[in-house]
Amino acid sequence: MNLPTKKIIKTIAVITQLILSQFFLSAENLQIVMPKIIYIGDTAEVRYIFHSDAEIFGKSFPLTENTSISLRTDFHFFKANESNFTVTNADIRRTGSEYTLTINIIPWKTGFCVIPPFNLASLVRFSLESEYGIETHSAIPFIVSLSPIEVKSLVQKTGNNSFMPQSGPLTLPGTTLFLVIIAIVSLILFSTLVFVILHLPGIARFIDNFTYLYSLKRNSRKTIKKILLLQKDSAKIPSDKDFAAELQHILRIFLNKRFSTDFSSVTSAKIPLLFTQIMGGSLSEKQEDCVNTLLEIFNRLDYIRFAENAHFLVTDKNDGTNERIGLTESAIRLIENFDSEEEE
């Protein structure tokens, strides 16, 4: 055998050895993609199975016979490739020295979706620290290289490469009635808004009047409540002078709030003149009746308060009927007459 022939045989042996070594290396690292045919926008599962004695989980992570963790999809490598594909889920499982990396992706471009090599140890460390709060203290890189994934076009699948004609908007069944109700409610609200704008001064007056009447009613209710409580506690007030002073004090507070005028120091004799000034110089017949009733009550209370040895009259000692009850009831009727006159 001559020299050139020996060189050829030696070269063939080296090539064969390289091919066999590459075959066995590839047999250890297995990549499975599901489904087999992937179109743009579909979700594909990439499963990468490999064997390694490297401490991918780090030395401080407690390993078991079957260790599995979820991987973070917001890893900087995944975010940097979002224009080509989106990672929706990822996890890694370890069984002995065998690892299974599973990544779910959505490709956004047709042709071959290339996932560049990335550091799996860095992804695991980021997930453990972010998701589980475990610091792995591992700085040894472990690079994973995945094979490209073929992504087909929907146009090739459907065979339709023309634009669809225009069509009207579609509505779900039962939404027509809902849209009609919304339109009616919107029309009512719009009409109300227009009415409010056109009648704004009148509405403002109505609100002012309503607020004013409500404040009067509230003042009357509080005053009547105080008078009834005074009537109930009448037996606890042995002095007629004290009872008369308290009833007159309640009525003066009522007049102060109702007419926004200070009645605290006005004598009974000057009450008619003060009311005439408040009403603009003249009183109606009903107003005169209210003022006269008020004057009668105040005159009687003044007499009880300031006359020597003056007392309320007792009409029936057996059932306790006396002038105290009569005056409190007259005061309540007077307040009610003020309210009815104001409403008219």
PyMOL commands that set and color helices and strands:
alter all, ss='L'
color gray80, all
select helices_A, chain A and resi 3-28+76-80+120-132+154-158+175-198+200-232+234-236+240-259+268-278+285-306+323-343
alter helices_A, ss='H'
color red, helices_A
select strands_A, chain A and resi 30-34+44-51+66-70+85-95+98-107+111-113+118-119+143-144+149-151+314-316+321-322
alter strands_A, ss='S'
color yellow, strands_A
deselect
rebuild
show_as cartoon
